[in-house]
Amino acid sequence: MQTLLFLILFPILVACLLLFVKRTTLRYAVVALSALVIGGASIYLLMRYAFEGAVYFTAPSEAASLAMVAIEMGLALFIVYMGAKFRNYLAIALAVVQAALVVYLETTFSGNLHAVNNLFIDQFSIIMALIIGLIGSLIAVYAVRYMETYHHHHPEVRDRQTMFFFVTFAFLAAMFGLVFSNNLMWVFFFWEVTTISSFLLIGYSETEEATKNAFRALVMNLLGGVAFVVALIFLASTEATSGGIDLARVLASGDAAVILVPAVLIGFAGITKAALMPFSSWLLGAMVAPTPVSALLHSSTMVKAGVYILVRFSPVFAGTFAGFSIGLVGAVTFVVASAIAISQSNAKLVLAYSTIANLGLIAACAGVGNYMLVWAAILLIVFHAVAKSLLFLGTGAIEHRLGSRDIEDMEGLIVRMPKMAVMMFIGIAGMFLAPFGMLISKWAAIEAFVQVPFGLVFIAILAYGSAVTVFFWAKWMGKLVAVTRQAERVEKGFFEEPWAPLYIITGLVIATVLLFPVISSTLIEPYVLAIYGVTALLAQANVAIMLLMMALLLILPISFLLFRRSAKHLPAYMGGRPATPDLHFAGSLGLTREAQTRNYYLTEYFGEAKLFLPGMVVCTILILASWVLAGVAL
């Protein structure tokens, strides 16, 4: 238990310390050392509890719970103050409603709000702790140098780095608390801390656009928070949980029909937190924040909290029409967001839509709730975390160096920034190429959907969405590795760039590919077995296929190293027209023209204007249907 409490409390102590650290060099030392400690503690947790199954702890309850309620009321007052300051009355109304519901819950059902064991750890918690402790900490380290450069490029933005790093480490503490809490009241508390943290980080620049988008994120997540409190009131008032509202008791309750209603409400909170449609706009708006914020939200904190809670409640959703509706929300989000990503040339928007799409796929697996789908969902969470953090941080570094985040401007990056191009290539490969786990997970999901009623609907959506995914990732990858002539190299030496976190995350991407059978057999399969009594064993044939694909994937870079000295550099072929080495050629009417290459974006077919609103409408109907179906089952 000491390690769990340490991982929750230590980041808070670091956050408070960073409020008083002004110098960048000292801040870097504090953040780097803290990241090392947090990462080490996360790895120790893996070594200590990986083979022990679910372990429960009776952490101090009464004083901690009172402190949490007091902090919740303080956060509500803060939201009211900020809402009044910026005249966002919807945020005020939701904060007041949520606070009133919490007070009603605490005063009316105080006898049913206890939990025998407030903290716990199992294999799924360990996976989440590793994502938070390793990826989240590395993002914080990267952010120190990034924020210094950010303020150099944006002198108009008020320097509030002390607040930035305070919130960042508080965010990590809240995530640790969320995944280690067995008391659902504690889960809710940490849930709301993540909401406030994202609000503060998105609005960091204090511009009108940033403030607007921060409040959008706040309002949408407060909607989920209200649903979460209503679920807690329902649980506290029912006899099925008269012994307390700890997570394990709720999931093990024999009265599935009664538990389904609060599960769907908490699932709705997960949908808002994971930015599934119709709530995707808050995550898209979060792109105005500095790049480390985007990386943190997408890979190791905010949206991962949403899919974490959905996967936790998968056993309740399994085999129900309400769960089927939640799964369809994820499936529609997956295909619509993937299609919209085709029309985007802004790298951060491509990453944002791809995140929304992959979170939708995870939610589809969690909603249907088959044991193989839960296996696939957890593996998707792992690979998405490492690959997406690398891509976001890499995009931020490229933007600072090239002055643009447009994919078209990244053409020839392999010549101008070769090390960064290789890291971005690995990150993109991790999202859609074999033998990376995203593809393996989709493979497993298709196999699992075959075994469930109406699974063909999901298979069709998954097949089309995956094909679209290949299109937009391949476009970007092609731009990165295109060899352009007379391009100036703008990248410094290996040890001269402040990219140490990127090198480590790149290594983690490769390590997860090499070790994913071990990750599956050690962590994911035992968790699924404990929940469902049966597990998705990774067949030896699949491992052999994965190793074969990995060998084929390595042929390309190895052949490049073997044959680059003997390679011939030929002039560009312009259909027989005379061409210069810098791709100018003699065109018609005696005019000299420059050859240019651009990707297809197909905005008229896949633009936001065409697809976003229909996707929102369909998903809203499906969410309402899940509520109705849960009520009917009751």
N, C-alpha and C positions, 0 to 999 in steps of 0.2 A: 504493500500500500504506500510505503514511503516514496517509491519511485513515481507513482501516479500523482501523489500530492506535490512532489517536487516539480514535475512537468507542468502542473497547473500554476503553482505559485512562483516558481523561479522566473518565468517570463514576465510576470507582473513586477517583480523586484527589478529586473533589468529595465522594464519600461519606465519605472519611476526614476531610476538612475539616469536614464537617457534624457530626462527632462532638464537635467542640469549640465549636460555635456554639450558644449558649444563648438569646440574645435573638431574639424573633420578627422584629423589623424587619431585623436583620442576616441572619437565616436567609432571609427572603424575598428580600433582595437577592442573596444567594449563589445560591439556587435559581433565581430568575428569570434572572440573568445566565448561569448554567450551561445553563438550558433554551434560551436564545437561541443560545448557542454550539453546543450539540448539534443543535438544529434547523437552524442555518445549515450545519453540517458535513453533515447529512443531505441538505439541498438541493444543496449543492456536489457531493455524491456523485452525485445524479441528473444534474446538468448535465455532470459529467465522464464518466460511464460509461454513460449511457442508451442510446447508439447503438453501443456497442462489443461487445455480446454478453458471453460469459463470459470473464473475465480472471482469471488465476491468479497467485499470488504465493508466492515461496519465503520465508516468514517464518522467523525463528529457531526451531529445532525442539527440539533436545536439552534445553537448559536449561529451556525453557518446558514441555516435556512432563514433566520431572522435578518441576518446581514444581507442576504440575497434579496429579500422582499424590500428592505430599505433602499438598496441600490436600484432595484426596479422602479420604485417610486421616484427616486432621484433622476433616473433616466427619462421617466415620463415627464417630469417637470422641465428637464432640459429640452425635450422635444417640443413641449408647449412654448417654451421661451424662443426657440429657434423658429418655430412655426409662426409665432406672433411677429418676430423680427422681420421675417421674409414674407409675411402674409400668406402662408400656406395653411389654410384653415382645415383642409382635409387631414393633414398630418396631425393637427391639434385634436381634431375630433376622434381620430383613431387611437391616439395616445391616451386620451381621456377614457374612451370606451374600454381599452385594454386594461388600464390601471383600475378602473371600477370593477371589471370582471375579476382581476387578481385579488382585490380587496374582498369581494364577495366570496371568492373561493377560500381565501384564508380564514375568514370569519365564520362561514357557514359549515365548512367541511374540514375544519382543522384536525378532527380525529382521524380522518382517512387520508391525510396527506403525507404520512410518514412512510418510510421504507426501511425494511430491516437492514438492507445493504445499500448504502448510497452510492458506492463506487463498485465497478467491476472491470474485468478485462477478459477478452477472448481473442481469438485469432483475427477477427474482423477489426476489433479495436486496435490490435497491434499493427495491422496494415495501415489503418488511418493515422496512427501515431507516427509511423515511419514517414508517411507522406508529409504530415505537418512538421515533424521534427527535422527531417532532412531537406525536403524541398522548400518549406516555408522559411527555414533558417538561412538557406543559401540565397533565397530571394532577398532577405533582409540584408545580408552581406553585400550583395550586388547593389542594393539600393543606396548604400552610403556614397559610393563614387558617382553613381548615376544622378542622385539628387544634387550633388555639387555641380555637375555639368548641366543639369536641368536648370538651375538658377542662373548659371552663366548664360545660357541661351534664352532664358525668360526672366530678364531683370525686373520686369513689371510685376512679377508674382512675389508676394510677400514671403520672405524666408521663414517658414514655420517648421523647420526640420525636427526640432525637439518634439513638437506635437506629433509629427509624422511617425517618428520611430517609437514614441510612446504608444500610439494607437496600434502600430504594426505588431509590437510584442504583446500588447493586451489582446489583440486579435488571435495570436497563436495560443495564448493562455486559454481563451474562451473555447477555441477549437479542441484543445486537449480536454478541457472540462466537459465539453459536449460528448465526446466519444468515450469518455471514461465513466459518465454518470449513469447509474442505474435508477436513481430517483428521477421520475419524469418532471418534477418541479425544478430540479437542478438542470435537467436538459433544457427546459424552457428558459431558465435564467441565462444560461450560456448562449442559447439561441438568440435571445434579444441583444446580448452584448455584441454578437457578430453583426447584427443589424445596425446598431449604432456605430460600430467600427467602420463598416463599409460606407455609411453615410458621411462620416468625417473624412475618410480617405478620398472618396470620389469628389468631394467638394473642396479638396486641398487648395486649388489655385484661386478660389474665391471669385472666379469670373461668373457672369450671369448664367452662362451655359452650364458651368460646373455645378453651380448651386441648384439650378433647375433639375439637372440629372440626378444630383444627390438626393433631392427631395422625392423624385420619382422612385428611386430605389427604396427610400425610407417608407413611402406610402404603400408600395406594393408588398414589402416585407412585413409592414405592420398589419396588413390584411391577413397574411399568413399567421402572424402572432396572435391576432384575435381568434382565428380558427383554432389555434393550438390551445389557448386558454379555455375555449368552449369545450374542446375535447377533454381537457383535464377536469372541468366541472362535471361533464357527463360521467367520466370514470369515477370521480369521487362520490357521485350520487348513486352509483349502482352497486348492487350486492355482489356482483362478480368480482369486484376489487375492494371489498370491505376490509381486507387485511392490509391495504396500502396500495399506492399507485407506482410501485417500482416496475421498471420496464420488463424484467423477466417474468413477473407475475402476470402482467397484462398479456404478454405474448403466449404464455402457457395456459391462459384461461380456457376452460372448457366451453364457455358460452361464446362461441364464435360470432353469432349474430349480434350480440350486444357489443362485443369488442370492435366489430366492423365499423360502426358509426364513428367512434372517436378515431379509429385508424384512418378512415377516409378524411376526416378533418385534419389530422396531423399530416396525412398525405398531401392535402391541399397546401398546408404550410410548406411542405417539402417542394411542391411544384413552384410556389412563389420564390422560395430561396434558390432553387436550381434554375430559375429564369426560363422555365418552359413556357410555351405559348399558353395563354395570352399575356404572360408577364415578362416576355423576353426583352422588352424595350429598356428595362432598367439596366440590364447587363450591357446592352449596346451603348447606352448613354454613359456607362462607366468608362468608356474608352477615352473620355476627356481627361481622366486622371493620369498622373505619371505612370510610365510603363510598369514599374515594379508593383503598383497597385493592381493593374490588370492581371499580371502574372499571379499575384497572391490570390485574387478573387477567383481566377479560373482554375488554378491547379491545386491549391492546398487548403483553402479556407471556404469562403462563403458558399459557392455553388456545390462544393463537395459535402457541405453539411446537409444540403437539400437531398442529394441522392443517397447520402448515408442513412438518413431517417427513412427514406422510401425502401431501401434494401432491408433495413431492420424490420420493417412491418410487412415484408413480402409474404411470410407465412400466413398472415391474416388475410392478405389480398388473394392468395392462391385459390383458384377454383370458384371465385365469386364474380358476378357480373359487374360489381362496383370496381373490383380490381382490374377486370378486363377494360373498363372505361378509362381507368387511370393509365393502363398500358397503351391504349389507343392515343391518349393525350401525348405520351412520349413518342409513339410511332409517327404521328402526324407532325410533331415538332421536328423529329429527325429528318423527315423527307422535305419539309418546307424550308427549314433552315439550311439544309444542304443545297437545295436548289437556289436559294437566294445568294448563297456564298459564291456561286458561279458569276454573278453580276458585279462582284465587288473587286476593285483594284487596290483599295486601301488595305494594307496588310493586316492592320489591327482589326478591321471589320471582318476580314476573312477568318481570322482567328476567333473572333467573337461568335460569328455564325457557326463555325465548325464546333466550338465549345457547346453552344446551344443544341446543335444537332446530336452530338455525342451524349450529352446529358439526357436528351430525349430518348436515345437508344437504351441507356441505362435504366431510365424510368419505365420504358416498355418492358424490359426484362423483369424489373421489380414488380410491376403491376400484375403481370400474368403469374409470376411467383413460382414457376416450376423450379425444381432444385437445380437443373442444368442452367436455367436462365439466371439464377442467383450466382452461380459459379462464373458465368460469362460477365454478369454485371460487375462483380468485384474485380475481375481481371481488367475490364474496361476502365474502371476507376484508377487502377494502378498505372496502366500504360498512358492513359490520358494525362495524369498528373505530371509524370516525368517529361513526356514529349511536349506538352503544351507550355510548361514552365520554360523549357529551353527555347521554344519558338517565340514566346513573348519577350523574354530577355534579349534574345538575339535581334529581334525586330527593333527593340529600343536602342541597342548598340549601333545597328545599321542606320537608324534615323539620325542619331547624333553625328555619325560620321559622314553620311551622304546628304543630310538635310531633307530627307524625304522618306516616307513610309509607303510610297506607291510601289506596287510590285513591278511595274514597267521600268521604274528607275533602278531596280535591282538587277537588271540584265548585265551579265558578265561579272557578277559578284565573285565568281571563282577566280577571276583575274585581279580584281581590285582589292578584295578582302578574302583571300583563299581560306584562311582558317575559319573565319566566320561562315563562309559559304558551306564548308564541310559540316560544321555543326548544324546549320540550318537544314542541310540536306538530310542529315541523320534524324533531326526532329521531324521533318516532313515525312520521311520514310516510316518513322514510328507511327504515323497516323493512318497509313493506308497500304503499306507494302508488306509482303511476306519477308521475313518470318516474324515480324513484330506483332505484339499481342493484340492490337486493335483488330487485325484481320483474323487472328485465331479466335478471338471472342465472337466476332460476327459469324464465323463458321460454326462455332458451338451454338450460338443463338438460333441459327437457321435449323440446325438439327433438333434443338429443343422445341421450337415452335411447331415442328411437324407433329409432335406428340400431344399437343393441346387442342381443345376444340376451337374452331375458327382460326387455327394457326396459320392457314394459308393467307389470310389477310395480312398478318404481320410479315410473313415471308415475302409477299409481293412488295410491301412497303420497304422492307429492309433491302431487297435486291435492287429496287430502283434508287433508293437513297444512297446505297453503297456505290452504284455506278456513277451517280452524280458526284459523289465524294472524290472518286478517282479523277474526274475531270478537273475540278478546281485545284486539287493538290498537284496534279501533274503539270498544270499550267505554270504554277509558281516554281516548281522544281526545275522546269525547263529554263526559266529565266535565270535562275541562279547559276546553272552550269553551262550556260551559253558562253562560248569563248569569243570575246570581242577584241578587235584589234586596236592597238594604240591606246589601250585603257591604262590609266594611271593607278598604280597601287597605292592605296591610302591606309594600309594596315601596317602597324608596327611589328616589332619582334614578339616572340612568344611570351616572354616575361615582361614586356613593356606595356602590354594592354591590361586593364583592370578586369580581366575576364575569368579569373580563377573559378568563380561559381559556375560559369558556363562550361568550363572544361569538366568540372566535377559532375554537373548534371548530364552532360554528354556521356560521360562514363557510366552514369546511372541508367541512361537509356539503353546503352549496349549491355550493361549487366543484367537488366531485367529481361532482355531477349535471351541471353545465355542461361539465365537462372529461372526462367519462368516455370519450367517443370518442377523445380524445387519449391518455388513460391506456391505453386498449386498444391503439391503433395503435402507441404508442411503447414500451410496456413489456410488456404481456401477450401480444400477438400475436407479437412477435419471440421471446419466451421459448418459447412453444408451438411455433413454427416450428423453433427450434433443437433442441428435444427430439424432436418427432414428424415433422419434415420437411413438415408441413402445418399450417395454422393456421386458426382460426375468425375470418374477416374480418367485421367489423361492417358489414353491408350498409347502403348508403345509405338504403334504404327504412326500416330499423329506426331510423336516426338521424332521419329525417323524422318517423316516428311518435313518437319520443321528444320532439322539439321541439314537435309538436302537443299532446302530453299536458302538456308543461311550460306551454304557453300557456294551456291550459284550467285547469291548477292555479292559475295566477296570477290568474284571473278573480275568485276568491273574495276574496282580500285587497284587490284593486284596487276591486272593487265595494263593499266595506265602507268604504274610504276615500272613495269618491265619494258614497255615499248615507247615511252615518251621521248627517249633520246633519239630513236630512229624515226620518229613521226615526221611527216612532211607537212609544211605549212603552205597550203595552196591558196591562190587568190579566190575570192568569192566568184561564183558563176552567176552571171546576170543575163542568161538567155542569149549569149553571144555578144552582148554589148561590152565595150571596153570599160573596165572597172579599176578604180584605184584601191590601194590597200585599206583606206578608211571608208570603203563602201560607198563611194560616189561613182556614178556611171553616167554615160552620155545617153540622155533620153531623147524623146521626140522634139522636133523643132530646134534642135541644137542646144537644148537646155541641159545643164548638169544637175542631176538629182541625187538625193541620198537615199539609199536603201534602208528601210525601217521595218522592223518586225514588231507586231503587237498581238496580244492574245485576243481570243474571242471572249466577250463578256455577255452577249446575248441578253442585254437589258430588257429588250422588248418582250422577251419570253420569261425571264427569271428575275426581273427586277423586284425591289421591295414593293413598289406600287402595285405590282400584279399579284403577288403571293402573300404578303404579310397580313393584310386584313382578312382574306379568306381563311388563312391558317388560324388567326385569332378567334374568328367566329366558330369554326369547327371545334377548336379546343375548349372554348367556353361552354359550348353545348355538351361536350363530353364530360367536363367537370361537373356541370349541373346534373347530368345523368348519373354520375357516380354517387352524388348525394342522394338523389331520389332512390336509386337502387339499394343503397345502404339502408335507407329508411324503410323500404319495402321489406328487406330481409329481416329487419327488427320486428 
